[in-house]
């Protein structure tokens, strides 16, 4: 469990990563704050017990590098709140941290703009690694969630024709991003440079008329492009 101990990363962080936490259970919220605040290279920027509180206060403060957000919150759900936060700040990175691993919530969270999806049983070291991965352009997921996402896409019939004129290479890159690859890992998998990945991403953004990786993945999901 994430509250069992505070674990530091072995590799020093290149820069301070500021994390905001949205979690209604105080013991979990305090445990996450202790983990993040007690690890070199990380800082707990803000704590919120509800999505309503986060929406009201986050706009008045400097954007955190990444937000850890529960789904089952009192009042507005985490998924509903993501949509509102992303409307006002499309570049905000939101990493779900929840007990739910069902297909519907996973799909809805990704479509709402979640950067990644972790279960609360994630070990502390992996949680910290996932925060860094999200900031560096990745889409971290718990292994169980990643398997469900892959299975979900295997069960979806591909479209009869390729919409948006995506090339096979661009479609494969989108699929890798969905599976949780960061830019460096995707470059290694495709046998190209990170610069080439960035070039293809710009082309994907233009064709899909989006402005971020999470928006591109969400649109690919909604339109069954991968």
RAPEPE-V510057 format. One record per residue. N is the residue number from 0. RES is the residue in one small letter. SS is DSSP state (helix for helix, strand for strand, loop for the rest). PHI is phi in radians with two decimals (none if undefined). PSI is psi in radians with two decimals (999 if undefined). Layout:
n=N res=RES ss=SS phi=PHI psi=PSI
n=N res=RES ss=SS phi=PHI psi=PSI
//
This chain:
n=0 res=x ss=loop phi=none psi=2.67
n=1 res=x ss=loop phi=-1.21 psi=-0.27
n=2 res=x ss=loop phi=-1.70 psi=0.01
n=3 res=x ss=loop phi=-1.21 psi=-0.65
n=4 res=x ss=loop phi=-2.85 psi=2.83
n=5 res=x ss=loop phi=-1.68 psi=2.09
n=6 res=x ss=loop phi=-2.08 psi=2.31
n=7 res=x ss=loop phi=-1.67 psi=2.69
n=8 res=x ss=loop phi=-1.29 psi=2.53
n=9 res=x ss=loop phi=-1.29 psi=-0.60
n=10 res=x ss=loop phi=-1.58 psi=2.14
n=11 res=x ss=loop phi=-1.03 psi=2.43
n=12 res=x ss=loop phi=-1.25 psi=2.38
n=13 res=x ss=loop phi=-1.24 psi=-0.39
n=14 res=x ss=loop phi=-2.70 psi=2.81
n=15 res=x ss=loop phi=-1.27 psi=2.21
n=16 res=x ss=strand phi=-1.79 psi=2.07
n=17 res=x ss=strand phi=-1.67 psi=2.21
n=18 res=x ss=strand phi=-2.12 psi=2.28
n=19 res=x ss=strand phi=-1.79 psi=2.51
n=20 res=x ss=strand phi=-2.10 psi=2.26
n=21 res=x ss=strand phi=-2.06 psi=1.83
n=22 res=x ss=loop phi=-2.70 psi=2.24
n=23 res=x ss=loop phi=-1.44 psi=-0.46
n=24 res=x ss=loop phi=-1.44 psi=2.07
n=25 res=x ss=helix phi=-1.09 psi=-0.69
n=26 res=x ss=helix phi=-1.12 psi=-0.65
n=27 res=x ss=helix phi=-1.27 psi=-0.76
n=28 res=x ss=helix phi=-1.02 psi=-0.80
n=29 res=x ss=helix phi=-1.18 psi=-0.64
n=30 res=x ss=helix phi=-1.14 psi=-0.73
n=31 res=x ss=helix phi=-1.13 psi=-0.72
n=32 res=x ss=helix phi=-1.09 psi=-0.70
n=33 res=x ss=helix phi=-1.17 psi=-0.72
n=34 res=x ss=helix phi=-1.08 psi=-0.89
n=35 res=x ss=helix phi=-1.25 psi=-0.81
n=36 res=x ss=helix phi=-1.20 psi=-0.41
n=37 res=x ss=loop phi=-1.62 psi=0.10
n=38 res=x ss=loop phi=-1.92 psi=2.25
n=39 res=x ss=loop phi=-1.03 psi=2.35
n=40 res=x ss=loop phi=1.64 psi=-0.06
n=41 res=x ss=strand phi=-2.22 psi=2.66
n=42 res=x ss=strand phi=-2.50 psi=2.34
n=43 res=x ss=strand phi=-1.41 psi=1.90
n=44 res=x ss=strand phi=-1.44 psi=-0.57
n=45 res=x ss=strand phi=-2.87 psi=2.66
n=46 res=x ss=strand phi=-2.18 psi=2.28
n=47 res=x ss=strand phi=-2.28 psi=2.44
n=48 res=x ss=loop phi=-1.68 psi=-0.12
n=49 res=x ss=loop phi=-2.65 psi=2.81
n=50 res=x ss=helix phi=-1.23 psi=-0.63
n=51 res=x ss=helix phi=-1.03 psi=-0.74
n=52 res=x ss=helix phi=-1.13 psi=-0.73
n=53 res=x ss=helix phi=-1.12 psi=-0.78
n=54 res=x ss=helix phi=-1.09 psi=-0.72
n=55 res=x ss=helix phi=-1.19 psi=-0.64
n=56 res=x ss=helix phi=-1.73 psi=-0.51
n=57 res=x ss=helix phi=-1.13 psi=-0.56
n=58 res=x ss=loop phi=-1.19 psi=-0.32
n=59 res=x ss=loop phi=-1.65 psi=-0.05
n=60 res=x ss=loop phi=-2.10 psi=2.89
n=61 res=x ss=loop phi=-1.11 psi=2.43
n=62 res=x ss=loop phi=-1.05 psi=2.26
n=63 res=x ss=loop phi=-1.23 psi=2.85
n=64 res=x ss=loop phi=-1.20 psi=-0.59
n=65 res=x ss=strand phi=-2.73 psi=2.60
n=66 res=x ss=strand phi=-1.98 psi=2.27
n=67 res=x ss=strand phi=-1.65 psi=2.14
n=68 res=x ss=strand phi=-2.32 psi=2.27
n=69 res=x ss=loop phi=-1.35 psi=2.85
n=70 res=x ss=loop phi=-1.73 psi=-0.86
n=71 res=x ss=loop phi=-1.42 psi=1.25
n=72 res=x ss=loop phi=-1.71 psi=2.69
n=73 res=x ss=loop phi=-1.18 psi=2.47
n=74 res=x ss=loop phi=1.36 psi=-2.21
n=75 res=x ss=loop phi=-1.18 psi=2.33
n=76 res=x ss=loop phi=-1.29 psi=2.82
n=77 res=x ss=helix phi=-1.07 psi=-0.66
n=78 res=x ss=helix phi=-1.16 psi=-0.78
n=79 res=x ss=helix phi=-1.09 psi=-0.68
n=80 res=x ss=helix phi=-1.17 psi=-0.60
n=81 res=x ss=helix phi=-1.01 psi=-0.78
n=82 res=x ss=helix phi=-1.02 psi=-0.74
n=83 res=x ss=helix phi=-1.20 psi=-0.78
n=84 res=x ss=helix phi=-1.08 psi=-0.70
n=85 res=x ss=helix phi=-1.28 psi=-0.48
n=86 res=x ss=helix phi=-1.15 psi=-0.69
n=87 res=x ss=helix phi=-1.49 psi=-0.43
n=88 res=x ss=loop phi=-2.52 psi=1.43
n=89 res=x ss=loop phi=-1.03 psi=-0.45
n=90 res=x ss=loop phi=-1.47 psi=-0.04
n=91 res=x ss=loop phi=-1.16 psi=2.32
n=92 res=x ss=loop phi=-1.66 psi=2.13
n=93 res=x ss=strand phi=-2.14 psi=2.10
n=94 res=x ss=strand phi=-1.91 psi=2.06
n=95 res=x ss=strand phi=-1.28 psi=2.43
n=96 res=x ss=strand phi=-2.36 psi=1.84
n=97 res=x ss=strand phi=-2.60 psi=2.93
n=98 res=x ss=loop phi=-1.57 psi=-0.24
n=99 res=x ss=loop phi=-1.46 psi=2.28
n=100 res=x ss=loop phi=-2.25 psi=0.43
n=101 res=x ss=loop phi=-1.46 psi=2.72
n=102 res=x ss=helix phi=-1.02 psi=-0.73
n=103 res=x ss=helix phi=-1.08 psi=-0.83
n=104 res=x ss=helix phi=-1.20 psi=-0.69
n=105 res=x ss=helix phi=-1.05 psi=-0.85
n=106 res=x ss=helix phi=-1.08 psi=-0.81
n=107 res=x ss=helix phi=-1.13 psi=-0.68
n=108 res=x ss=helix phi=-1.13 psi=-0.76
n=109 res=x ss=helix phi=-1.14 psi=-0.76
n=110 res=x ss=helix phi=-1.14 psi=-0.53
n=111 res=x ss=helix phi=-1.29 psi=-0.30
n=112 res=x ss=loop phi=2.07 psi=0.21
n=113 res=x ss=loop phi=-1.08 psi=2.41
n=114 res=x ss=loop phi=-1.35 psi=-0.55
n=115 res=x ss=strand phi=-2.83 psi=3.08
n=116 res=x ss=strand phi=-2.55 psi=1.94
n=117 res=x ss=strand phi=-2.08 psi=2.60
n=118 res=x ss=strand phi=-1.59 psi=2.70
n=119 res=x ss=loop phi=-1.22 psi=-0.22
n=120 res=x ss=loop phi=-1.46 psi=0.06
n=121 res=x ss=loop phi=-1.00 psi=2.25
n=122 res=x ss=loop phi=-1.07 psi=2.64
n=123 res=x ss=helix phi=-0.94 psi=-0.79
n=124 res=x ss=helix phi=-1.09 psi=-0.70
n=125 res=x ss=helix phi=-1.21 psi=-0.63
n=126 res=x ss=helix phi=-1.08 psi=-0.80
n=127 res=x ss=helix phi=-1.12 psi=-0.71
n=128 res=x ss=helix phi=-1.08 psi=-0.67
n=129 res=x ss=helix phi=-1.19 psi=-0.65
n=130 res=x ss=helix phi=-1.06 psi=-0.79
n=131 res=x ss=helix phi=-1.14 psi=-0.70
n=132 res=x ss=helix phi=-1.09 psi=-0.73
n=133 res=x ss=helix phi=-1.09 psi=-0.77
n=134 res=x ss=helix phi=-1.13 psi=-0.55
n=135 res=x ss=loop phi=-1.55 psi=0.19
n=136 res=x ss=loop phi=1.80 psi=0.04
n=137 res=x ss=loop phi=-1.53 psi=3.10
n=138 res=x ss=loop phi=-2.31 psi=1.32
n=139 res=x ss=loop phi=-1.15 psi=2.46
n=140 res=x ss=strand phi=-2.46 psi=2.58
n=141 res=x ss=loop phi=-1.11 psi=2.58
n=142 res=x ss=helix phi=-0.93 psi=-0.72
n=143 res=x ss=helix phi=-1.10 psi=-0.66
n=144 res=x ss=helix phi=-1.22 psi=-0.76
n=145 res=x ss=helix phi=-1.03 psi=-0.72
n=146 res=x ss=helix phi=-1.12 psi=-0.70
n=147 res=x ss=helix phi=-1.13 psi=-0.70
n=148 res=x ss=helix phi=-1.09 psi=-0.79
n=149 res=x ss=helix phi=-1.10 psi=-0.77
n=150 res=x ss=helix phi=-1.09 psi=-0.71
n=151 res=x ss=helix phi=-1.02 psi=-0.75
n=152 res=x ss=helix phi=-1.28 psi=-0.53
n=153 res=x ss=helix phi=-1.17 psi=-0.50
n=154 res=x ss=helix phi=-1.47 psi=-0.20
n=155 res=x ss=loop phi=-1.58 psi=2.21
n=156 res=x ss=loop phi=-1.20 psi=2.32
n=157 res=x ss=loop phi=-1.18 psi=2.69
n=158 res=x ss=loop phi=-1.15 psi=2.69
n=159 res=x ss=loop phi=-1.21 psi=-0.44
n=160 res=x ss=loop phi=-2.41 psi=2.73
n=161 res=x ss=loop phi=-1.43 psi=1.95
n=162 res=x ss=helix phi=-1.37 psi=2.78
n=163 res=x ss=helix phi=1.14 psi=0.11
n=164 res=x ss=helix phi=1.00 psi=0.62
n=165 res=x ss=loop phi=-1.22 psi=2.40
n=166 res=x ss=loop phi=-1.35 psi=2.81
n=167 res=x ss=helix phi=-0.98 psi=-0.64
n=168 res=x ss=helix phi=-1.15 psi=-0.72
n=169 res=x ss=helix phi=-1.18 psi=-0.67
n=170 res=x ss=helix phi=-1.13 psi=-0.71
n=171 res=x ss=helix phi=-1.15 psi=-0.68
n=172 res=x ss=helix phi=-1.10 psi=-0.74
n=173 res=x ss=helix phi=-1.05 psi=-0.72
n=174 res=x ss=helix phi=-1.13 psi=-0.70
n=175 res=x ss=helix phi=-1.11 psi=-0.72
n=176 res=x ss=helix phi=-1.11 psi=-0.69
n=177 res=x ss=helix phi=-1.09 psi=-0.65
n=178 res=x ss=loop phi=-1.37 psi=0.01
n=179 res=x ss=loop phi=1.79 psi=0.08
n=180 res=x ss=loop phi=-1.21 psi=2.41
n=181 res=x ss=loop phi=-1.52 psi=3.12
n=182 res=x ss=helix phi=-1.08 psi=-0.73
n=183 res=x ss=helix phi=-1.15 psi=-0.77
n=184 res=x ss=helix phi=-1.17 psi=-0.67
n=185 res=x ss=helix phi=-1.13 psi=-0.68
n=186 res=x ss=helix phi=-1.08 psi=-0.74
n=187 res=x ss=helix phi=-1.15 psi=-0.72
n=188 res=x ss=helix phi=-1.13 psi=-0.67
n=189 res=x ss=helix phi=-1.56 psi=-0.12
n=190 res=x ss=loop phi=1.25 psi=0.60
n=191 res=x ss=loop phi=-2.27 psi=3.12
n=192 res=x ss=loop phi=-1.54 psi=2.83
n=193 res=x ss=helix phi=-1.08 psi=-0.60
n=194 res=x ss=helix phi=-1.07 psi=-0.70
n=195 res=x ss=helix phi=-1.15 psi=-0.68
n=196 res=x ss=helix phi=-1.04 psi=-0.79
n=197 res=x ss=helix phi=-1.07 psi=-0.70
n=198 res=x ss=helix phi=-1.08 psi=-0.81
n=199 res=x ss=helix phi=-1.16 psi=-0.63
n=200 res=x ss=helix phi=-1.11 psi=-0.71
n=201 res=x ss=helix phi=-1.05 psi=-0.70
n=202 res=x ss=helix phi=-1.13 psi=-0.71
n=203 res=x ss=helix phi=-1.11 psi=-0.78
n=204 res=x ss=helix phi=-1.03 psi=-0.76
n=205 res=x ss=helix phi=-1.12 psi=-0.77
n=206 res=x ss=helix phi=-1.19 psi=-0.66
n=207 res=x ss=helix phi=-1.54 psi=-0.17
n=208 res=x ss=loop phi=1.03 psi=0.90
n=209 res=x ss=loop phi=-2.21 psi=3.06
n=210 res=x ss=loop phi=-2.23 psi=0.03
n=211 res=x ss=loop phi=-2.66 psi=2.88
n=212 res=x ss=helix phi=-1.09 psi=-0.77
n=213 res=x ss=helix phi=-1.11 psi=-0.64
n=214 res=x ss=helix phi=-1.17 psi=-0.67
n=215 res=x ss=helix phi=-1.13 psi=-0.76
n=216 res=x ss=helix phi=-1.14 psi=-0.74
n=217 res=x ss=helix phi=-1.09 psi=-0.74
n=218 res=x ss=helix phi=-1.20 psi=-0.63
n=219 res=x ss=helix phi=-1.10 psi=-0.66
n=220 res=x ss=helix phi=-1.14 psi=-0.86
n=221 res=x ss=helix phi=-1.10 psi=-0.63
n=222 res=x ss=loop phi=-1.77 psi=0.11
n=223 res=x ss=loop phi=0.95 psi=0.87
n=224 res=x ss=loop phi=-1.52 psi=-0.26
n=225 res=x ss=loop phi=-2.26 psi=999
//
